[in-house]
Amino acid sequence: MKSRLWLLLLLTIVLLWASPAQELMDKLQKAPGAEQQTALFRQYLPQVRALEDHRKLQALWARSDKQAMQEYYDEIAGKHPQNPDYQYLRLRYLESAEQISGARQLIVNHPEFYWGYRLLAICLSEEALASQPFNQASRSIWSDIRLLQDGYPAIPRMTLWPWLCFCYILRAMTSL
């Protein structure tokens, strides 16, 4: 009898952990077109809580209807201006100059938010790898480096992105 109760409890926990993101992904496979997929995204995304799930679903949605995806995240970021997750998600698919500017602001407003530093480091790395002179948006490269350096000790989850970024930036600067 006890084993059945444990099994029932385990099954209940697993069912409660069933992610709305996974349910959405299952339904997307059956949706015939971009319009139906957009309707599904709009229906399920408000239930998704994990940032990593939003990132995966955002990438999927961008493949079928990038404009609708960007409008959705612009809208939700506007409704929640103090939520760094939504601000980050809004920035992910913007042009590089807008991403850099937004990432800087995200870091200033939320210095503990890992994804702001990561976004800035990636954007600067991509510009450096493009082997072009830095555009106007990243002329303040030294202040960006300082921003990344200052944030590094404050973020225990920080990866090597800022340091890779420094290497790419230095490489690009020496080839200018």
Secondary structure, 3 states (H helix, E strand, C coil): CHHHHHHHHHHHHHHHCCCHHHHHHHHHHHCCCHHHHHHHHHHHHHHCCCHHHHHHHHHHHHHHHHHHHHHHHHHHHHHCCCCHHHHHHHHCCCCHHHHHHHHHHHHHHCCCCHHHHHHHHHHHHHHHHCCCCCCHHHCCHHHHHHHHHHHHHHCCCCCCHHHHHHHHHHHHHHCC
